[in-house]
Amino acid sequence: MEAAAEPGNLAGVQHIILILSGKGGVGKSTVCTELALALRHAGKKVGILDVDLCGPSIPRMLRAQGKAVHQCNGGWVPVFADQEQSISLMSVGFLLEQPDEAVVWRGPKKNALIKQFVSDVAWGQLDYLVVDTPPGTSDEHMAAVEALRPYRPLGALVVTTPQAVSVGDVRRELTFCRKTGLRVMGVVENMSGFTCPHCAECTSVFSRGGGEELARLAGVPFLGSVPLDPALTRSLEEGRDFIQEFPNSPAFPALAAIAQKILDATPAQAS
Ligand SMILES: Nc1ncnc2c1ncn2[C@@H]1O[C@H](COP(=O)(O)OP(=O)(O)OP(=O)(O)O)[C@@H](O)[C@H]1O
């Protein structure tokens, strides 16, 4: 059951939230996927737009790799992903899987392609569109922001780990948000609470509270810490629904609480 929506139309999307991170590998796509699933479990209609040209991993996380995507009246039609086939997904990964497309997307027209791609997906009616982005800040981010901004004020959620090196990069993300007019909905600290059993130094590298302190200093909300949780990796590797199948694992209450904060901060708008 493919979406039967107007092509090129973001007008039916109530809230657009960009997931940003200063560094790669901090769990941005994981947080994006799990929050989308949590919002869907809360009864919301959710879409994921994956514009992470560096490593579009959402199709893999939702077991949607290799799905055929097609255009209708010039607009991309999202596929249904996740176990219940209720999350709409469009990923640059679908296009990059095609060798000819991959060459074009890595060429000089990349930013123009991103803009066109972002504004040409036919989402239909959605409560939330969660957007996974590449790590860092770049022209590609600007291209996505410029294409999305005409439709709704954009919220941003910044993911970090408690490492000093990662926390430092978040400052750049917050500056990017300020300069591009993105509303920072908050900072999420991922992979928190890790204590290396082998050496004392690791405890200081993964010091607790880095993200919270950063949010406090930057004057933005701190949404919560998601602990390092093998069940999270496992659920994504095995294409299982973490929220439904691992409710007793440590990351579950953290993700549920963050999703609730997003729901509280984004009241339904009159259409
Ligand atoms: N809280 C967590 N507990 C355990 N493993 C995690 C957690 N968060 C993420 N991971 C794992 O860390 C790895 C990297 O996560 P992910 O791909 O989400 O990072 P990313 O920031 O999106 O990376 P990139 O932007 O470079 O693509 C994945 O294997 C994922 O399963």
The ligand as an SDF file (V2000), in Angstrom:
LIG
                    3D

 31 33  0  0  0  0  0  0  0  0999 V2000
   22.0100    4.3540   22.9050 N   0  0  0  0  0  0  0  0  0  0  0  0
   22.6500    3.4510   22.1600 C   0  0  0  0  0  0  0  0  0  0  0  0
   23.0300    2.2700   22.7130 N   0  0  0  0  0  0  0  0  0  0  0  0
   23.6910    1.3430   21.9950 C   0  0  0  0  0  0  0  0  0  0  0  0
   24.0320    1.4850   20.6980 N   0  0  0  0  0  0  0  0  0  0  0  0
   23.6730    2.6350   20.0870 C   0  0  0  0  0  0  0  0  0  0  0  0
   22.9690    3.6640   20.7780 C   0  0  0  0  0  0  0  0  0  0  0  0
   22.7650    4.6680   19.9080 N   0  0  0  0  0  0  0  0  0  0  0  0
   23.2900    4.2870   18.7330 C   0  0  0  0  0  0  0  0  0  0  0  0
   23.8470    3.0720   18.8270 N   0  0  0  0  0  0  0  0  0  0  0  0
   24.5730    2.3400   17.7730 C   0  0  0  0  0  0  0  0  0  0  0  0
   25.6480    3.1690   17.3330 O   0  0  0  0  0  0  0  0  0  0  0  0
   25.8590    3.0200   15.9310 C   0  0  0  0  0  0  0  0  0  0  0  0
   25.8040    4.3750   15.2580 C   0  0  0  0  0  0  0  0  0  0  0  0
   24.4890    4.8750   15.3740 O   0  0  0  0  0  0  0  0  0  0  0  0
   23.8380    5.7550   14.2180 P   0  0  0  0  0  0  0  0  0  0  0  0
   24.0200    5.1240   12.8870 O   0  0  0  0  0  0  0  0  0  0  0  0
   22.4690    6.0760   14.6690 O   0  0  0  0  0  0  0  0  0  0  0  0
   24.7680    7.0530   14.2990 O   0  0  0  0  0  0  0  0  0  0  0  0
   24.7050    8.3830   13.4060 P   0  0  0  0  0  0  0  0  0  0  0  0
   25.0230    9.5120   14.3100 O   0  0  0  0  0  0  0  0  0  0  0  0
   23.4270    8.4740   12.6750 O   0  0  0  0  0  0  0  0  0  0  0  0
   25.8750    8.1440   12.3880 O   0  0  0  0  0  0  0  0  0  0  0  0
   26.1320    8.8940   10.9720 P   0  0  0  0  0  0  0  0  0  0  0  0
   25.5630   10.2740   11.0720 O   0  0  0  0  0  0  0  0  0  0  0  0
   27.6180    8.8880   10.8690 O   0  0  0  0  0  0  0  0  0  0  0  0
   25.4380    8.0820    9.9330 O   0  0  0  0  0  0  0  0  0  0  0  0
   24.7900    2.0440   15.4420 C   0  0  0  0  0  0  0  0  0  0  0  0
   25.3550    0.7640   15.3830 O   0  0  0  0  0  0  0  0  0  0  0  0
   23.7260    2.0780   16.5340 C   0  0  0  0  0  0  0  0  0  0  0  0
   23.0220    0.8580   16.6550 O   0  0  0  0  0  0  0  0  0  0  0  0
  1  2  1  0
  2  3  1  0
  2  7  2  0
  3  4  2  0
  4  5  1  0
  5  6  2  0
  6  7  1  0
  6 10  1  0
  7  8  1  0
  8  9  2  0
  9 10  1  0
 10 11  1  0
 11 12  1  0
 11 30  1  0
 12 13  1  0
 13 14  1  0
 13 28  1  0
 14 15  1  0
 15 16  1  0
 16 17  2  0
 16 18  1  0
 16 19  1  0
 19 20  1  0
 20 21  2  0
 20 22  1  0
 20 23  1  0
 23 24  1  0
 24 25  2  0
 24 26  1  0
 24 27  1  0
 28 29  1  0
 28 30  1  0
 30 31  1  0
M  END
$$$$
